[in-house]
Amino acid sequence: MSNSRRAGLLAAACSLGLMAGFVSAAQAETLTDAITLAYQTNPTLQQQRASQRATDEGVVQAKTAFRPSASVSADVTGSRVDYANDLVSTVNGVVVRRDHSTSGGSGATLSLSQPLYTGGRASANLTAAEADVLSAREGLRGVEQGVLIGVIQAYVDVRRDQERLRISQENVAVLKRQLDESNARFEVGEITRTDVAQSQARLAAAEAGLASAQAQLSISRAAYTAVVGQNPADLAAEPSLASLLPATVEQAFDAAENNNPQVLAARYSESAAAARVASARAGYRPTVSARASLGYDAGKSNGVGDQFGDYDRSVTGAVTASIPLFTGGLTTSQVRAAAERENAARIAVEGAKRTALQSVSNAWSNLLASRSNLISNEEQVRATRIAFEGVRQEQQVGLRTTLDVLNAQQELRSAELALVSARRDEYVASASVLQAMGALNIAALAPSVERYDPKTSYDRVNHAVGWVPWEPMVQVIDKVGAAPTTPAKK
């Protein structure tokens, strides 16, 4: 972690005394600003994007089964033989004695291999890789939703705790004035020391609440920094999400079944599993491939005065067909295992649907409850404020005691704190409904930001290298007689 980032986190944890003054409204940070920054820099999101790009490479690797491969091999050899007795030979009438002999040679081969038919294995593996990419994209979308809901929650938590801190500060200030007033009235004999002690106790409790509010704000600011990437400044009011929410819970259920990223990812995983069943069944079918090679071999004959020999050149070509006859049960076992994995993936789709519907139901129930609480808390604040003012005025004419005023003050502050929390809960519940539906996305929350498109990276690597003109024809041939790659309907 860089020193600047560490200093930022430390500032978030220790900057509570500085809340007496805020940044001007003209410089207020909006929820859109926070979402934009997190979308561009959040490490969890960046990590998932990198994983998505790695998954894209699976399609490129699967396509190599339709493409030729080439290799070059070369060798240089040499040997020496020492004789126990000198060899005597005559070369051009001259007697030559040799106590050893040497020999050597070199050669090179260029080999080219082209798959022609794999029984559908290559086609099935390509289909599975493409389904894996689509499933990973839904996983990325799920992570994006998780980051967005984290930003929203951190944002409204900071706003809630800033408001709670303001209320606590006002409460301490009011109780200090109340204590001063109680002391003054005690001095002139209007009230007893008991009344003063009650004021002192309430002030001490309020100061403890203020310390707790400061600590909670520090925690929320640190959480905001972790997910967004910078310390929160003066945060503007969050925009309404009402226009994004469905009118009924049935609409939310339908949206979740069709757009929830976990459900869609499970469906694509089922498609990938079905394709891998077809890949396993290809083990029963023949394979055909073509091979060609070009080579040369240059040698050097033995003896003194020998010259380099001629180069031997060779060109070979072959088309090989292989038909499996007996694998000891391996292929059958692989098919059964792949079929069970497809069955598990199909069951996972149903599990994902149920989880998504449960999430929608829970989020919708929380939204209804939080809306009801919000209305009740607003009415409670209105009523307790009126009651507090009435009790204060009645105390001034001797109809109420100091304890009555303190109790009314406490009820008002409790109602105000409850209202702040209710507003936060209603907003988070709204975002949670959108998340469960699969509708919480950057296009809706920050439409002006440049969005990350995983298809751009996929297209770049998919068409980068390796394509040959006859590849489409090989793909068509490979599907002849192959097992279907679509999920089985049961």
Summary of the structure (lengths in Angstrom):
residues: 490
radius of gyration: 39.2
end to end distance: 52.3
largest distance: 148.7
contacts: 1478
relative contact order: 0.16
helix: 65%
strand: 16%
